[in-house]
Amino acid sequence: MRDLAVHLTCDPSYVTALADQLEERGLVVRVAGSDRRVKLLELTDEGRALRASLGDAIAQGATIIKQLDEAARHQLSQLLERVLNGQPLDRTDQNRPRVGDSTPNTGP
């Protein structure tokens, strides 16, 4: 919990309270770490389902996002899902046409 508190730049007691709430909602469970004093948080099936739906919810709910067409919202949702899953974003294919572009990007 201490590492997460450092990452979130908040007090460890706040992270513990947040973990308690997530656990009460059935979204996470505490599991033992490499040291018996260390507890890790692991997503439950319900927590994973909620995480999977966050990209769509964010893409559909934000006012500025509503200005995007359906294809752009879908692309944003996929990118958010990759970020939430800790997957790297592919930055090598910069010549690929972007959503909404009628002509391919020729790159720098």
MIPA-403588 format. One record per residue (C-alpha): residue number from 1; y, x, z; residue in three letters. Coordinates in steps of 0.5 Angstrom, whole numbers, m for minus. Layout:
MIPA-403588
- i	v	u	w	aa
- NUM	Y	X	Z	Ala
...
This chain:
MIPA-403588
- i	v	u	w	aa
- 1	0	0	0	Met
- 2	5	6	1	Arg
- 3	4	8	m6	Asp
- 4	6	2	m8	Leu
- 5	12	1	m4	Ala
- 6	14	8	m6	Val
- 7	13	5	m13	His
- 8	17	m1	m12	Leu
- 9	22	2	m8	Thr
- 10	21	m2	m2	Cys
- 11	19	m2	5	Asp
- 12	11	m2	6	Pro
- 13	11	m8	11	Ser
- 14	14	m12	5	Tyr
- 15	8	m10	0	Val
- 16	3	m12	6	Thr
- 17	7	m19	7	Ala
- 18	6	m19	m1	Leu
- 19	m1	m17	m1	Ala
- 20	m2	m22	4	Asp
- 21	1	m28	0	Gln
- 22	m3	m26	m6	Leu
- 23	m9	m26	m2	Glu
- 24	m8	m32	1	Glu
- 25	m7	m35	m6	Arg
- 26	m14	m32	m9	Gly
- 27	m10	m27	m14	Leu
- 28	m13	m21	m10	Val
- 29	m18	m18	m6	Val
- 30	m17	m12	m1	Arg
- 31	m22	m6	m3	Val
- 32	m23	0	1	Ala
- 33	m20	6	m2	Gly
- 34	m23	13	m2	Ser
- 35	m20	14	5	Asp
- 36	m22	8	10	Arg
- 37	m15	8	12	Arg
- 38	m13	6	5	Val
- 39	m14	m1	2	Lys
- 40	m13	m2	m5	Leu
- 41	m11	m9	m9	Leu
- 42	m16	m11	m14	Glu
- 43	m15	m17	m18	Leu
- 44	m20	m23	m18	Thr
- 45	m22	m27	m24	Asp
- 46	m16	m32	m22	Glu
- 47	m11	m26	m22	Gly
- 48	m13	m24	m28	Arg
- 49	m13	m30	m32	Ala
- 50	m6	m31	m29	Leu
- 51	m4	m24	m31	Arg
- 52	m6	m26	m38	Ala
- 53	m2	m32	m38	Ser
- 54	4	m28	m36	Leu
- 55	6	m26	m43	Gly
- 56	6	m32	m46	Asp
- 57	10	m36	m40	Ala
- 58	15	m30	m41	Ile
- 59	16	m31	m48	Ala
- 60	16	m38	m48	Gln
- 61	21	m39	m42	Gly
- 62	26	m34	m43	Ala
- 63	33	m37	m46	Thr
- 64	34	m31	m51	Ile
- 65	26	m31	m53	Ile
- 66	27	m38	m55	Lys
- 67	32	m35	m61	Gln
- 68	25	m32	m64	Leu
- 69	21	m35	m69	Asp
- 70	14	m37	m67	Glu
- 71	11	m30	m70	Ala
- 72	16	m26	m66	Ala
- 73	14	m29	m60	Arg
- 74	7	m28	m61	His
- 75	8	m21	m63	Gln
- 76	12	m20	m56	Leu
- 77	7	m24	m52	Ser
- 78	2	m19	m55	Gln
- 79	6	m13	m53	Leu
- 80	7	m16	m46	Leu
- 81	0	m17	m45	Glu
- 82	m2	m9	m47	Arg
- 83	3	m7	m42	Val
- 84	0	m11	m37	Leu
- 85	m7	m8	m39	Asn
- 86	m4	m1	m38	Gly
- 87	m5	0	m46	Gln
- 88	m1	5	m50	Pro
- 89	4	2	m55	Leu
- 90	2	4	m62	Asp
- 91	9	8	m64	Arg
- 92	6	12	m70	Thr
- 93	6	6	m75	Asp
- 94	14	6	m76	Gln
- 95	13	4	m83	Asn
- 96	10	m2	m82	Arg
- 97	14	m9	m83	Pro
- 98	17	m12	m77	Arg
- 99	17	m19	m76	Val
- 100	22	m23	m80	Gly
- 101	23	m17	m84	Asp
- 102	23	m19	m92	Ser
- 103	23	m11	m94	Thr
- 104	19	m6	m91	Pro
- 105	22	m1	m86	Asn
- 106	23	6	m89	Thr
- 107	24	10	m83	Gly
- 108	29	15	m81	Pro
